[in-house]
C-alpha cells in the first residue's frame, strides 16, 4: 500500500540498520577477542617464565642438598657462589635437624629455623611463603621457599628470592586493558598495585585470568581494566558508517532498478506484454464493424498495469 518511492526509502533504511547492527556486532566481537588474546599471552608468558625459573632453582637446590651434611666452614664459599650466580636469589640457608647452620649471606649460624621463618612448614617436601622483608633487606618483599632433603627429617635448603614486579608495572602502564599482576601464596600476595603485601581476596575486582605453577603453591593473578568506553564508541561509529554506506548504496541500486525505461525494456525481453481485442459496434445497426487492438502489461510483481 506504499508508493514505489516510499518502498525504496523504507527498504534502504532497513538495509542500513541491519548492516549497522551487523558491522557493530562484528567489531565488538573482534575487540573482545583481541582483548582476551592479549590476556592469554600475558598470563602464559608470566607462567612460562616462572615455571622455567623455578625449574632452574630446583636443580640448584638439588645440588645444594648434599652440603647439609658438611660443616659450614667447608662449604660457605660454595654456598655464596651459588647465591651470586642464581638470578634474583638473596640468600641460601642450609638447615639440619631444624637448625639453620649456614647462610650464603652471613656464613655460619646456629638458629632454629622456625624462629627465622615461622611461616614455613619444614615437615613438607616443598613449602613457600611471601615475606614482607628479610634481615638484609627488611623493606623489600621476598618469596621464601623451603625444599626438604630427599632423606626426609628436618634437613633441607631454604632460599629467599627477590619478588621483583617492576617490569610488569612498566608493562601495565603502557596497556589500556591490562591493569596489574599479583603473585599469591595462600592468602598473601605481592602485586603491582601496592608495595605492601595484600590479601588478593580484598581486591575489588576479581582476576581476569589466573594460573598456578605446577608443584608449587604459587598462583598468578592477572587483573584487567573494565571494558573501555572507547571500544564501544569505536564499534558504534563503525556500525553507523557502514549502515549509512549500505543504505545509500541500497537506495542507489533500487532507484536504478525502478527506472521505467529499464522496466519497459525488461518487460519486452521477458514477453510480459500481450494483446486484447475490443469490438467496435455501429450504433445504427448494432453490428460489429471491426476490433480495436489493445496492448496490456502483466507485471510479475505489480500485476496488471492499467492504461
Phi, psi and omega in degrees: 000008178258154176290157180304321180295319178292324177297320180296314179298315181297316179297317180297318179295317179297317178297317180298316180296317181297316180293322179298315179296319181294313182295318178296320179294318179297315179296320178300314180293324179295315179298316180297318180294316179297322178297315179295323179295320178298319178297318180297319180296316181297309184293325179291321179294316179296318180297317180295319180296312182292324177298314178296320181296312182288336174294316178294321180294325178295322177294322178295316178299321178297325178288338180272343183302319179297340182285346182299331183275001182251157177295152184295324182295341179272342189234359186297325179292322177295319180296319179295321180295319178297319179294323182292326185258009175257118184301135174066008178274127176277312183199150170253140174235134175262134185237130178229125182055037178080005181247125174282116187244350182208133181232141177290342182266321186243353181085217184293144179204170179209080185226133175302132186294326181290347173276327180287307184231081182290346181289341184262144177255106185281359174279347178271155179294318179220133175215152181221157176206162175251124183256143176291342178180172177236165182305324181281331180224077189291340184256008181240121182296153182213155172269131178251131184228131177246131176234114183285152178296145177302338180279354178085203182073211179247031177260147177169192183237133174250140178224135174255136189235136174296129176262080186263108178254012182303316179302325181284329174296316178296321180293318182294331180291342180261001183245135177283324184276317187280124183250333181178173184221148177220138172253122189236140171229117185060242182249020180236140182215151168250137189220170175279355181277333187210151176273004176250162177289142181228165170262117184300339179289342182273351179292145185293321183254140177286158179293146179278334175216150175208150179207168181229142177285128184299131177081000181230153178277023184266123179247150178244125178247132177247129182246149183227155173290159176294167181304126185285141179295329181292332176294316177296318180297319180294319179295319178294318180297316178297319179297317180296316180297313180295322179296317178297315180297317181294320178296316179295319179295319178297318179298318181296315182293315181294326178295318178295317182293333181274005177297121182303326180297317179291324177299319180294316180297320179292324179293320177296316182296325184263013177055049179271351178267144177214168185253145169231155183241128180248121183294148174251119186245133176282132184290333182289317187252351185055034177252147177288122180256353180170191178224152174256125182270120182241144178256136179238158183237119177257097183282138183294340181250310184278351182081211180289125179272120182288162179299000000 
